[in-house]
Amino acid sequence: MTVNCYYAGFGAVHSIEFAKKDELIWRSGTINQRLTAEIANKYTYENVQFYFLANYIAAFFKKHGDVKKINVYTSNDMATINDMITQVEFMLKPRSRGFHLITDEIIRQLPHPLPESGLLNLFIKHTSCALSINENADPDVRHDMEAIYNHLVREREPYYYHIFEGDDDMPAHAKSSLTGVSLCIPITRGKLNLGTWQGIYLCEFRHDGGSRRVVATILG
């Protein structure tokens, strides 16, 4: 078990998380000040104070598993981490209803150069479209995906209540939830580390969805 403690200063811990084999299994919000007070009152120097504080908290949560490693992040560390994060927001050009390959358009919108290694998170800020990764070569795949989705989620079903924004609107909401609005893609040697046949899809579920807004967050 690894414990990551985020120090907020003055004996307070901003948050704490537990990970096993680099997989996050639990994370708190702000730690209650009462938990930190016992240790904070005993030690003057922040580095010494927080060393014992981290161990105290680790012991407190021992029921979550054996603690093998404690990572302590001070305010200076957090500033460094923030410097590693870049975020841009942009509009995609309008597209008709269907599945569209947008890998090149996404790459053009990203700040360059990309980090040597890192992660790209893409988040689309809408409820009637989605992002996905799939076949980038044969356009018939995108045609067939549209047919499959239309078969799975039909328009004008008698049990729909949300019907006042067009026949395609409620099915678009359902398809968006089924598919998802975000992607996480590894960055390796300054490029998106996609598979040979993988491409980024805009899944447009409205007949006239207009321009779609995407937030791209780069960590690395």
C-alpha positions, 0 to 999 in steps of 0.5 A: 500500500502507498500513502500519498499525503498532501500537505497544506501547511500549519500542521494540516493535511489537504488530502490523503489517498491510498493506492495499491500497485499504482491503482487509487483505491481510496481518497479523502477530501480535506482532512479534519483538523482534529486529526492533525492537532495532536501531532501539530502541537508537538513539533515545531519544524514543518518537515519533522512535524509532517513526517510524524503526521503522515505516519500518524495518519497512515497508522490511523487508516491501517485498516485499509491495508499494510502501508509500504510507502509514504509519499509526502507532497509539500506546497512546493511539490504541489507547485511543481505538479501544477507546472506540469499541467497544461489545459486548453479549450477549443471548438470542433468544427460542426459535423452532421449526425454520425461518427467522425474521425477527428484525430488530426483536428485534435492534434492541431489544437494541442499545445506543442511540443507535447511532453516526452511522456505524459497523459492527454485527457479530452473532455467534451462539454455536451450531453448529446454527443460523445468521444470514443476511440475506434477504427481509423482506416475503413470508413464503413466502420463509422457507418456501421457504428451509426446503424448499430447505435440507431438500432440500440436506441430508437427515436420516438419511443412511447415511454420517452418523457423528454420529447420537446427538443426533437425526435433525436434529442432524448436518444442523443442523451442516452447514447452520450451516457452509454459512450462517455464524454472523456478519453485518456490517451498516453503520450510517449516520445512527444506523440499520442500513443494510439494503436496503429488502427486507433483514431479519436471519434466525435460521436455526434448524435444530433442532426444539427449539433453545431460546434462542440467544445472540448477541454484538453488537459495535458499532464507531463 
